[in-house]
Amino acid sequence: MEADQASRGPGSTPLKTRERLADPRQKRELNRQLFGVVAPRYDAVTRVLSFDRDRVWKKRMVDALPRMTGPFCLDLACGTGDISFRLAWKYPDGLIIGLDLCEAMLERARAHGTASHLRFQLGDMGSTGLERGSVDIVTGGYALRNAGDLGEVLGEIHRVLKSGGTGCFLDFSKPPGRSLQIMENLLLKAWGALWGWVFHGDPEVYAYIAESLARFPDRQQLADLFRSQGFEVQSSTLYFFGIVQCIMVRKPAPSAPDTFLQPTVEPTEAVGQHERHAKEAGAEDEHVRGFA
């Protein structure tokens, strides 16, 4: 059965994965539909697909974030809240928002627990609605690959981050080189098909991973894309033989403006300048009033 013919059961809407991935708006709807299907078993599937290493990667990711007092953290495509909860534990006096476009995933996140400084909300990572320069840390676990428009999302991350703010993202990674990409794609398709059968009776459910990664930039291209959006790439860590990557970036602080010494003005000269400026201001005021 072809990926674009896959459905989730009698009467369900076909995913049409391949054709919908090519269009940003359709990709968002595909994500909402797909993750609504996998939400009840998402945590278990993630553990199985990663050989239970997913928790370790996310822990290392959050541990690597800077120590701060009271940061505002935004966790994009937060899913069932793994990273959001880790942020809440690391920053007990901060504010953490977990953002996701699938309500079914957010329901699972809220069911895992609550914290006074953590909230989960429905939203699109390409248009968060947050104020410019308001966020200290942006994170995402398997988020960027799911972006409808990756350039738009990186631009939004840059917009909401404060100068000097940090972004850290964990996701499947595409190696440079066509031969390695083909091998990785075949491996992910086979691995996803197996667990699609086991958990859903349909091998195409997790075909999305390989299909979306095939359209995602490779590691070098991703770093270049971050730089083109105004970020500094701080680090890149590979896991699982390079199939998974954690990339950390920073929004650089603006350069300090050059300062120039002002010429010293003698007291008598300063008085003269003040009188001259007052006369000029009065004349300008008369000129403006003439057009009122």
Secondary structure, DSSP 8 states (H G I E B T S, - for coil): --GGG--SSTT-----HHHHHTSHHHHHHHHHHHHHHHGGGHHHHHHHHTTT-HHHHHHHHHHTS---SS-EEEEET-TTSHHHHHHHHH-TTSEEEEEES-HHHHHHHHHH--BTTEEEEE-BTTB----TT-EEEEEEES-GGG-SSHHHHHHHHHHHEEEEEEEEEEEE-B-SSHHHHHHHHHHHHHHHHHHHHHHHS-TTTTHHHHHHHHTS-BHHHHHHHHHHTT-EEEEEEEEGGGTEEEEEEE----------------HHHHHHHHHHHHHHHHHHHHHHHTT-
